[in-house]
Amino acid sequence: MRLKRIRYYTMNSWNLSTSMAYNLKIYNVIPDKYRDKVYELMNADGFYDGINYLVKEFDKKFDYTWQAGFNGRSGGYLVLYRGGKHEDGSVYSKPGLNIEDDEVPADVKKAFRKLASDIVAETIYMAKNATVETGTYEKEYKFVKYF
């Protein structure tokens, strides 16, 4: 599988703002023999945990100046955004901002491509190794609540 970088409208096509993106829709990046399993896994708790971790690590690596996120009706596009951190440490994103390829440093482009590739690899790994189980909670349980 070869990932091809594309341009993607970051909000709606009417604002004409685009950014770098990868089409990571299941039927484009996952081999036929794993697709049904991936669709099954997508409905299970915990499926997105590893993928979200990869995205968060990318964002942290660039101190949130460059961020990755999923976009599209079915969330099938991995899109590069600009953002940053406020003085209080909270993170913000600018999803409607146009980002030209020549504005993006080479190390960000390389890391963004690696992120897309790692997400596909993580998904295939889960399809090969994970199972979906259904269970019910029959006892009372305790949890910690943070305020």
C-alpha positions as CSV (number, residue, x, y, z in Angstrom):
1,M,0.0,0.0,0.0
2,R,1.3,3.4,-1.0
3,L,0.0,6.5,0.7
4,K,-0.6,9.5,-1.5
5,R,-0.7,12.9,0.0
6,I,-3.7,15.0,-1.2
7,R,-5.2,18.5,-0.6
8,Y,-8.3,18.5,1.5
9,Y,-10.8,21.3,2.3
10,T,-10.4,21.9,6.0
11,M,-13.8,23.3,6.8
12,N,-16.1,23.3,3.8
13,S,-15.4,23.8,0.1
14,W,-17.0,27.2,0.2
15,N,-14.2,28.7,2.3
16,L,-11.5,27.4,-0.2
17,S,-9.1,26.6,2.7
18,T,-7.2,23.4,2.1
19,S,-4.4,21.6,3.8
20,M,-2.2,18.5,3.4
21,A,-4.1,15.2,4.0
22,Y,-4.1,11.5,3.5
23,N,-7.2,9.5,2.6
24,L,-7.2,6.7,5.2
25,K,-10.6,5.3,4.4
26,I,-10.7,1.6,5.2
27,Y,-11.3,0.5,1.6
28,N,-8.3,2.6,0.4
29,V,-5.6,1.5,2.9
30,I,-6.6,-1.9,4.5
31,P,-6.0,-5.1,2.6
32,D,-9.3,-6.9,1.5
33,K,-8.7,-9.8,3.9
34,Y,-8.8,-7.5,7.0
35,R,-11.6,-5.1,6.0
36,D,-14.5,-6.9,7.6
37,K,-12.6,-7.3,10.8
38,V,-11.7,-3.6,10.9
39,Y,-15.3,-2.6,10.4
40,E,-16.3,-4.9,13.3
41,L,-13.6,-3.5,15.5
42,M,-14.6,0.1,14.8
43,N,-17.8,-0.4,16.7
44,A,-16.0,-1.8,19.8
45,D,-14.8,0.2,22.8
46,G,-11.1,0.9,22.7
47,F,-10.6,0.6,19.0
48,Y,-9.5,4.3,18.6
49,D,-7.3,4.4,21.7
50,G,-4.0,3.5,19.9
51,I,-4.8,5.7,17.0
52,N,-5.7,8.7,19.2
53,Y,-2.4,8.1,21.1
54,L,-0.4,8.3,17.8
55,V,-2.2,11.6,16.9
56,K,-1.6,13.1,20.4
57,E,2.1,12.2,20.2
58,F,2.4,13.9,16.8
59,D,0.7,17.0,18.2
60,K,3.0,17.1,21.3
61,K,6.1,16.5,19.1
62,F,5.5,19.9,17.4
63,D,4.3,21.6,20.6
64,Y,0.8,21.8,19.0
65,T,1.9,24.3,16.4
66,W,1.2,21.5,13.9
67,Q,-1.7,19.2,14.6
68,A,-3.3,16.2,13.0
69,G,-7.0,15.4,13.0
70,F,-9.6,13.4,11.2
71,N,-12.1,15.1,8.9
72,G,-14.7,14.2,6.4
73,R,-18.3,12.8,6.7
74,S,-17.0,9.4,7.8
75,G,-13.7,10.8,9.4
76,G,-11.6,9.1,6.7
77,Y,-9.1,11.9,6.0
78,L,-6.1,12.6,8.2
79,V,-5.6,16.4,7.9
80,L,-2.8,18.7,9.0
81,Y,-3.8,21.8,10.9
82,R,-2.1,24.7,12.6
83,G,-2.7,25.5,16.2
84,G,-0.8,26.3,19.4
85,K,-1.1,26.7,23.1
86,H,-2.5,29.6,25.1
87,E,-0.5,31.1,28.0
88,D,-2.5,28.9,30.4
89,G,-1.4,25.8,28.5
90,S,-4.7,25.0,26.8
91,V,-4.5,23.9,23.2
92,Y,-6.2,25.5,20.3
93,S,-6.6,24.6,16.6
94,K,-7.3,26.6,13.5
95,P,-9.2,24.1,11.3
96,G,-10.3,26.7,8.8
97,L,-6.8,28.0,8.0
98,N,-5.4,27.4,4.6
99,I,-2.0,25.7,4.7
100,E,0.1,25.5,1.6
101,D,2.6,22.7,1.2
102,D,5.5,25.1,1.0
103,E,4.6,26.5,4.4
104,V,5.1,23.1,6.1
105,P,8.7,22.3,7.2
106,A,10.2,19.1,5.8
107,D,10.3,17.4,9.3
108,V,6.6,18.0,9.8
109,K,5.8,16.6,6.4
110,K,7.9,13.5,7.1
111,A,6.3,13.0,10.6
112,F,2.8,13.5,9.1
113,R,3.4,10.9,6.5
114,K,4.8,8.5,9.2
115,L,1.7,9.2,11.3
116,A,-0.5,8.2,8.5
117,S,1.5,5.1,7.9
118,D,1.6,4.2,11.6
119,I,-2.2,4.6,11.8
120,V,-2.7,2.1,9.0
121,A,-0.1,-0.3,10.5
122,E,-1.9,-0.1,13.9
123,T,-5.2,-0.8,12.3
124,I,-3.9,-3.8,10.5
125,Y,-2.2,-5.1,13.7
126,M,-5.5,-4.9,15.5
127,A,-7.3,-6.7,12.7
128,K,-4.8,-9.5,12.9
129,N,-4.6,-9.7,16.7
130,A,-7.8,-8.4,18.4
131,T,-11.1,-10.0,19.1
132,V,-14.4,-8.4,19.7
133,E,-16.2,-9.7,22.8
134,T,-19.6,-8.8,24.2
135,G,-20.1,-8.6,27.9
136,T,-22.4,-7.3,30.6
137,Y,-21.7,-5.8,34.0
138,E,-23.6,-7.8,36.6
139,K,-22.1,-6.3,39.8
140,E,-21.8,-2.9,41.2
141,Y,-18.4,-1.3,40.6
142,K,-16.5,1.7,42.0
143,F,-14.7,4.3,40.0
144,V,-12.7,7.4,40.7
145,K,-14.2,10.7,39.6
146,Y,-11.9,13.7,39.0
147,F,-13.3,17.1,39.6
